Amino acid sequence: MTQATGYFTHKDCWRHEMGPGHPECPQRLDAIEERLMAGGLGGALQRREATPASVAELELAHGRMHLAALRGLSDQLRDDISAGGPTHAQIDPDTSINVHSWDAILAAAGAAIDATDAVMAGELSNAFCAVRPPGHHATRNQAMGFCFVNNVAVAAKYALERHGLSRVAIIDFDVHHGNGTEDIVAGDERILMCSFYQHPFYPPWEHSTAANLVNLPVPAYTKGMDIRELVDMMWLPRLEAHKPQMLFISAGFDAHRDDGMGQLGMTENDFAWITERVMEVARRHARGRIVSCLEGGYDLGALARSVEAHLRVLADL
């Protein structure tokens, strides 16, 4: 097996946007790309353009009517624009689509699937998907919180159903609770989901108590060292007991202390530390197999530095 880290993205991920001034913007991907080039990481990663996902693949984690509604909304928007109508269709107060959003949705989920295939085949030891829109708030049947399709949940289900794995794990370190992922995987004993998140905070979600979830709600202003202690005490023993054959990361970097979207006190060193712990579990139980997908992170400088730190660990640089 080659010890290479893949970097999956697609040009359509830049074309989705939700209006001027929206924090979930194409410039997030620009900031990451510029930082990786400046830090000399650009040539150290195996860059690949994603293949858009099929609707059948999305149906591993989502209801058919939800997907049909998203596609229909996109088609209707295209017709409305040609007739001089609005350029965006609103889904909730924070979430809207433009005419390119459906293509971006397929590309983002496709990146996670392609990365899963490449890591399972041994072409790559692990992979990072620099994609948008993010996914972890998308429930089986609802788009919300900047998210439409749950990229990590699709990839985790794909690894189980199409690659025949018996056990996988999902790690979510975004500042917001991955309610969509929880909705899709709660009660599925094949999937262990470990997360921490600021609470009370967005989304207003009744957290599941399913046995396969390790939910760690933490109050605002919790520091990185306190979160490291919780990871050591609560995540790692459960991951060791589960023995996942592949690990998926919902890599949100908005828990960074410089990110105004949340109020947690993490730094890029904390994200690197968590990545190291996840890699240790992956080496012991999963032949090192990890697929990480971008979620949140809205301060462009903090996002870019944090992704670089995350990737340096994944690539062993």
Residue, then its C-alpha position, 0 to 999 in steps of 0.5 A: m500500500t502506498q503511504a499517500t494522502g489524497y486531496f479530492t475536490h471539484k470545480d463545481c464546489w466553487r460555483h455554489e454560493m448563497g448570496p453576498g456576505h454569506p459565511e459559507c462561501p467559495q473563498r473558503l476553498d480559495a483560502i485552503e488552496e493558497r495556504l497549502m501552496a504557500g506551506g509547500l503541501g501542494g505537491a505533497l498531496q495526490r490531488r484528484e478531481a471528484t466524480p459526481a455522485s449518483v442519486a442511487e449513492l445518495e439514497l444510501a443515506h437520504g430519502r428519495m423524496h428529499l433528493a427529488a425535492l432538491r433536484g426539482l428546486s434546482d430545475q425550477l430555479r433555472d426556469d425562474i431565472s430565465a424568466g427574470g426571476p430570483t437567482h436563489a431559492q431559500i430553504d431556511p433563513d441560513t440556507s439557499i441554493n443557486v443554479h449550480s448548487w445541485d452540481a456542487i452537492l453531487a460533486a461534494a458527495g462524489a468526492a467522499i465516495d471516490a476517496t473511500d474507493a481509493v483508500m479501500a483499494g490501497e491507492l491512498s492511505n487516507a484522504f481529505c475532501a476539500v468540498r462544499p456545501p458541507g453536510h453534517h446538518a443534513t438529515r435523512n429528509q431535510a436540508m438545513g444549516f448550510c447543508f443539503v446532503n450528508n457527505v460523510a454519512v453517504a461515504a460511511k454507508y457506502a463503505l458498509e454497503r458497497h465495500g462490505l465492511s462490518r464496522v466504521a466510525i465517524i468523528d465530528f469535531d465541528v463546533h456545531h452538533g452533527n444532528g444530520t449525521e446523528d439522524i442518519v446513523a443513530g441505532d446502526e450498531r455498525i457505525l460508532m459516531c463520536s462528537f463534541y460540540q458547543h451546547p446550547f447552540y445551533p441546531p436546536w436538536e433533541h440529542s439522541t441517546a442511541a448506544n452507538l453515539v458518543n455525544l460530548p456537549v461542552p459549554a461556550y469558552t471550553k478550551g482545547m486542553d479540556i476537549r483533549e481530556l474528554v477525547d481521551m476519556m470518552w472517545l478513545p475507549r469506545l473507538e478501541a472497543h468498536k474496532p472500526q475498519m475505516l474512519f470518517i471525519s467530519a472536519g469542521f474547524d469553526a471550534h477555533r478560538d478565532d472563528g466568530m461562528g462559535q465560542l470554543g477555544m481550540t487552536e490548530n494544534d488541537f485539531a492536529w492532536i485529535t487527528e493524531r489520536v484518530m490516526e492511531v486508532a486507524r493504524r491499529h484497527a483499520r489499516g490506517r484508512i481515513v476519509s476526512c471531509l470539510e464541514g465548517g470553518y468560517d474565519l478564513g485564516a484560522l480555517a486555512r491554518s487548521v486544514e494545513a495542520h490536519l493535513r500535515v498529520l494525515a500526510d505524516l509531514 
